[in-house]
Amino acid sequence: MQPAEPGEVRSTCPYCGVGCGVLLKPDGHGGLAVRGDPDHPNNRGRLCSKGSALGETVGLAERQLSPQIGGYDAGWDEALSLVAAKFMQVRAEHGPDATAFYVSGQLLTEDYYVANKLMKGFIGSANIDTNSRLCMASSVAGHKRAFGTDTVPGIYEDLEEADLVVLVGSNLAWCHPVLYQRIAAARAARPQMKLVVIDPRRTATCAEADLHLPLAIGSDVALFNGLLAEIGRRGAVAPDYVAAHTSGLEEALAAAGSDDPAVTGLDADRLAAFYDLWIGTDKTVTVYSQGVNQSSAGTDKVNAIINCHLATGRIGRPGTGPFSVTGQPNAMGGREVGGLANMLACHMDVTDELHRQAVAEFWNAPALPRDNGMKAVEMFDAVDDGRIKALWIVHSNPAVTMPDADRVRRAIADCPFVVVSDITTRTDTARLADVFLPAAAWAEKSGTVTNSDRTISRQRPALPAPGEARPDWSIMAEVGRRMGWTDAFAWQGPAQIFDEYARLSAIAAGFGLDFDISGMSGQDAAAYDDMAPRRWPQSPDRQGGRFFADGQFYHADKRARIVPVRHRSPEARLTSNLPFRLNTGRLRDQWHTMTRTALSSRLSAHLPEPFVDMHPQDAARLQLQPADLLRLSNDCGSAILRLRESSEVQPGTLFAPMHWTGENAPASRIDALVPSVTDPLSGQPESKAASVRAELFAAQWYGFAIAQDRFSPNCEYWAMARTHTGWRAELAGMDRPADPDSWARALFDLPDASAQVMQDDARGSFRMALFDGETLLAAVYLGRRPVSLMRDFLVGLPGSDAAWVLAGQSRGDMPDPGPVVCSCFSIGRNTIRRAIESKGLTSIEQIGGATSAGTNCGSCKAELGQILAAAALTESAE
C-alpha cells in the first residue's frame, strides 16, 4: 500500500483495542496532521474523537526529555548504570522475586517482548505484570478454561455478518466507537439485524438498541445461566456439535438450573424477549468488555457467555461467537508475548515444564522461574509490605488506576527503589520515581501492535524522538546488557526483536498452541517496515481467519469445556452505612489518566469536570441540589465529585468516570474507593461494584476560574482542564479567603496585573479579572453556592480584549456555544439548539448537515437525539 498523499506515514492509533489505522503527516515544526487510513481493514478510514485529535497531543510542553535521578536531570549512562546496579543488588541480596516490572498495554509488542525476556529469562522472576490485568485478564482466564489457550475465536467481520449482536458490559459507542459505527453501518444495510445491550446503565450505546437489559450490577452469570438453562429446556442445544467437540454440558446445565435469573432485577417479559431473540437467531455474536471482566466473578461471567455459544455450536462460523473487545491498543500483544505474570511468550505457560525448557533453550536463559509471578494487586501488596524492593513501572499510572489507589500510592512512595519510564513526569506515579527514564512517545515509536481480533499492525514513527528520549525496547535492552547479558539483548532495532519473537512462535506451534506467526519470520528491516496489517495465525499452513471452524480446541482431548458456573454477588456488600453500589468506567473523549487526551482542548471540553451520576430519586431523598458536590467514601478512601442527576443509572447505584488524577483533580481519584478485591482465577480487580456512602460536601465557597497560563489552586476541591485559550478550573473550599483580592492574585501568580473587581459581601459574591493592558490574563468568580455562568463562553476569552468579562455572560454579538456535544468538530449544545429552532431540523442527519455534529465518529448521536427530543417537547408545550 502506498500513502494517499506524499509525506504521509501509515501508523496505528494508540488508544483502544480497535487498532485503527492512521495516516500521519508531519508539518515540519513538530506538529502532525492525522486522518484515518482508508486502506486499513480495522477502521476503513473512520476515526473516533480521540483519534481525530491525535495531532493535538504531540507537543513537548508536558514532556521530560532527559533522565532524572532524585528529581534532577542526569545523563543516560549514570541513570542506566544505577538501574542495572540496583536491580542486580536486590536480586543478589534478596532473590529475584524481590524485583518486579509493572508494564502497560501502551507498549509496542517488541518493547513488551524485551521486558518479558529480561525479567523472566534473566533476572529470573515471573514478577512482570501489566495494567492489562485491570481490563482483560478475566477474558484470558475464561478463554484458557474453555478453549485450552487464550484464543479470540472471531474477527471483526463477524460483527457485520451477524443477525444479532449482543453487547454485554460494553458502552461500545463511547469506548470502541469505530466498531460501533461498523455495526451501525451493517444495520443500516440490513435493517433486520438486531442489537441488544446488556448494561446496568442506559448508555449512549443503547440509543440504537432493539432491547436494553438494565441488569443488576454483578448479575451477568445469572442472566447467561438463565439463557443456558432455557437453551436446554427448549431443546436448542446442538447435539452433534456438543457430542463431537465439547465436554461438561450436563454439569453446566445443572449449575445453570440452580441459579435464579430474578437476581438480575429484570422482569420476566424482558428476560423472555432476550432469550427468544438469542435462541431464535443462529448467527449471534456476543461482545463483552469491562462490565464483564472487571469483576470478582469475571472469569465465570466470561465462561457463562462462552457456554451458551458452545452449547449451540455458535462459534467458528461467520457471524457467530463470543468476542472480547480489549481496552488498550496492545493489550493483545502483551498477552501474546507473556506480559502477564502467569504466561510465557507465545501463549506458553510458566508452570509447564516443557514450555519452560523450550523457552530457556531458545533464549539461552540462565534462570527461568518455575512458578507464576505476582499479579498486579498481589504485586503492589508485596510492594506495600516490603517483599518487593526494586520496581520498574513502564507507561502506566498505578498510583491512580490500581484499586485502593491511596494505599498503592503510599506503597510506591515507600519502595526502596522505583524506576518509571514514561514521556512525562506530570503523573501521580512518575512523581514518586527515584529514577525517571524519558521514553519515546507514540508518534516517535517503531514496532507492532495487535488489536482485539488478532490483527497485527505496524506503528511507524512520523516524528523524531525529541531531546534524549529513547524507545522502550532500547532502554530495557541496554539495562540487560549492563546487567551482564550482552548477547541476549544485542538487537539493533525492532525488526530483529520481531524476528526473534516470530521464530519463538514456531516452538509454541510445535506444542500445538494457537499462537503462530512463524510465517512472518526472516524479514529484513525493509520488509518489516513495509509490513501490511495481517491477522494471526501467520504460518506456512494458515493465514488469519476464525478459530475453531473445525471444532478442534486446545485441551489435550481437543474438546472445548462447557464450564459449570454459578452466580456470586459482588464481594463488597451494601449496608445501611454503605448503601450505594459504585460503577466506574470511561468517557467518550478521555483515555485512562489523561496523560495524552488532556493535552487536547477539544477533548477536554465535553465533560471537563469529574462527576457522579445519581438517580433523581436518590438525590431527592438525600435533599441534594443540581451542581452540588458529593463526597463518596468507604473504608478505602474518598472522592469529591460534581453531582449529575441522571435517570440513566438505577436507584441505589452510582456511576463515576475513572480518568481524573492528582494532576488535574486530586480530590477526585475514583480508584481510591475501589477495594482490592479480585477474581480468584484471573486476578482482575472488581472495579464496578464498590459499596460507598454519598453525602453533601458542604463547601463554604465555590468558584470558577479561567486563565491563559496554568495555575495552581490550593483548596479542598479543584478540577482543571485545558481550553483553546488556556485553562479552566472549578473550585470549592471550606475556608473562604479572608482577602479575596490577594488570594486571587496568588492563585494566578499575577501580583502586579491591573484588575477589575466586583464584590458583594452581603451575597458572598466576588469576581476579579486581571489584565495586561486590555488583554485578559485571568478571571475568577466566587460565591457561597455554585456560580451560575456561561462557562463555555468564558473559556474563550483569555488572551482577548474582554473588559466586560466579569458579567459572566455572552455579548449579543458573541453567542454562547454551550457545553460541547460533538468533540470532533467542537459543536456546542446551544449551537445545536439554535440550528434546530431556526432551521426546523427534525432528525440527527439534518443536524449533521446543518452543523457537522455527529458526522465523523458518531459517538455524539445519542446526545443529539436527546437534544432533538427536548426541542420537540418544548415546541409541543408552546
ZIZI-V745793 format. One record per backbone hydrogen bond with DSSP energy under -0.5 kcal/mol. CO is the residue of the C=O (numbers start at 1). NH is the residue of the N-H. Records with the same first field share a line. If there is no record, write none. Layout:
CO->NH ; NH
//
This chain:
5->8
9->24
11->22
15->329
16->19
17->452
20->13
21->37
22->11 ; 24
23->35
24->9
25->33
31->27
33->25
35->23
36->38
37->40 ; 45
40->44
43->46
45->36
48->52
49->53
51->54
53->56
54->57
55->58
60->63
63->65
65->468
67->74
68->436
69->72
72->69
75->79
76->80
77->81
78->82
79->83
80->84
81->85
82->86
83->87
84->88
85->89
86->90
87->91
88->92
89->93
90->94 ; 95
91->95
95->98
96->99
98->389 ; 390
100->392
101->103 ; 129
102->394
103->131
104->107
105->330
108->112
109->113
110->114
111->115
112->116
113->117
114->118
115->119
116->120 ; 121
117->121 ; 122
118->122 ; 123
119->124 ; 125
120->369
121->367
126->128 ; 373
127->101
129->103
130->133
131->134
132->135 ; 136 ; 137
136->140
137->141
138->142
139->143
140->144
141->145
142->146
143->147 ; 148 ; 149
144->148
146->561
147->554
149->151
151->153
153->547
155->158
156->159 ; 160
157->160 ; 161
158->162
163->194
164->285
165->167 ; 196
166->168 ; 287
167->169 ; 198
168->289
169->291
170->172
171->174 ; 175
172->176
176->179 ; 180
177->181
178->182
179->183
180->184
181->185
182->186
183->187
184->188
185->189
186->190
190->193
194->165
195->210 ; 211
196->167
197->199 ; 213
198->169
201->203
203->206
204->207
205->208
206->209
211->197
212->214
213->199 ; 215
216->219
219->223
220->224
221->225
222->226
223->227
224->228
225->229
226->230
227->231
228->232
229->233
230->234
231->236 ; 237
232->235
237->239
238->242
239->243
240->244
241->245
242->246
245->560
247->562
248->252
249->253
250->254
251->255
252->256
253->257
254->258
255->258
256->259
259->261
260->263
261->264
262->265
264->216
267->271
268->272
269->273
270->274
271->275
272->276
273->277
274->278
275->279
276->280
278->281
280->282
282->284
283->163 ; 164
284->321
285->166 ; 287
286->323
287->168
288->325
289->292 ; 293
290->294
293->295
294->688
295->298
296->680
297->301
298->302
299->303
300->304
301->305
302->306
303->307
304->308
305->309
306->310
307->311
308->312
309->314
310->313
311->238
313->315
317->320
321->286
322->154
323->288 ; 325
324->326
326->17
328->331
330->334
331->335
332->336
333->337
334->338 ; 339
335->338
336->346 ; 347
340->343
341->373
344->347
345->348
348->344
349->352
351->353
352->356
353->357
354->358
355->359
356->360
357->361
358->362
359->363
360->364 ; 365
375->379
376->380
377->381
378->382
379->383
380->384
381->385
382->386 ; 387 ; 388
383->386
387->389
389->417
390->100
391->393 ; 419
392->102
393->395 ; 421
397->400 ; 401
398->402
404->407 ; 408
405->409
406->410
407->411
408->412
409->413
410->414
411->415
412->415
417->391
418->434 ; 435
419->393
420->422 ; 437
421->395
422->439
423->64
425->427
427->431
429->432
430->433
434->70
435->420
436->68 ; 438
437->422 ; 439
438->470
441->444
442->445
443->462 ; 463
447->459
448->109
449->457
450->332 ; 333
451->454
454->456 ; 536
455->451 ; 457
456->534
457->449
458->460
459->447
466->469
470->440
471->475
472->476
473->477
474->478
475->479
476->480
477->481
478->482
479->483
480->485
481->484
484->486
485->489
486->489
487->490
493->496 ; 497
494->498
495->499
496->500
497->501
498->502
499->503
500->504
501->505
502->506
503->506 ; 507
504->507 ; 508
505->509
506->510
507->511
508->511 ; 513
509->512
514->516
516->537 ; 538
517->520
518->521
520->523
524->528
525->529
526->530
528->531
534->456
537->544
538->519 ; 520
542->539
548->551
551->553
555->558
558->553
560->247 ; 562
561->563
571->573
578->575
580->582 ; 692
581->583 ; 654
582->690
583->656
585->658
591->594
594->598
596->599
597->600
599->601
600->604
601->605
602->606
605->820
610->642
611->657
612->644
613->655
614->646
615->618 ; 619
616->620
617->621
618->622
619->624
620->623
625->628
628->643
629->697
630->632 ; 641
631->695
632->639
633->693
637->634
639->632
641->630
642->612
643->627
644->614
646->649
648->202
650->653
652->581
653->615
654->583
655->613
656->585
661->664 ; 665
664->720
665->668
666->669
667->640
668->670
669->672
670->673
671->404 ; 405 ; 674
673->675
674->404
675->677
677->686
679->683
684->679
685->687
690->582
692->580
693->633
695->631
696->698
697->699
701->733
702->783
703->731
704->781
705->729
706->779
707->727
711->713
717->732
719->730
721->728
723->726
726->723
727->707
728->721
729->705
730->719
731->703
732->717
733->700 ; 701
734->736
739->743
740->744
741->745
742->746
743->747
744->748
745->749 ; 750
747->712
750->753
754->771
756->769
758->767
760->764 ; 765
763->784
765->760
766->782
767->758
768->780
769->756
770->777 ; 778
771->754 ; 773
772->774 ; 775
774->776 ; 802
775->772
776->799
777->708
778->770
779->706
780->768
781->704
782->766
783->702
787->789
789->791
790->793 ; 794
791->795
793->796
794->797
797->800
800->776 ; 802
802->805
804->807
805->808
808->790
811->814
815->817
817->830 ; 831
819->829
821->823
822->826 ; 827
826->828
827->821 ; 822
828->832
829->833
830->834
831->835
832->836
833->837
834->838
835->839
836->840 ; 841
843->847
844->848
845->849
846->850
847->851
848->852
852->855
858->861
860->864
861->865
862->866
863->867
864->868
865->869
866->870
867->871
868->872
869->873
870->874
871->875
872->876
873->877
874->878
//
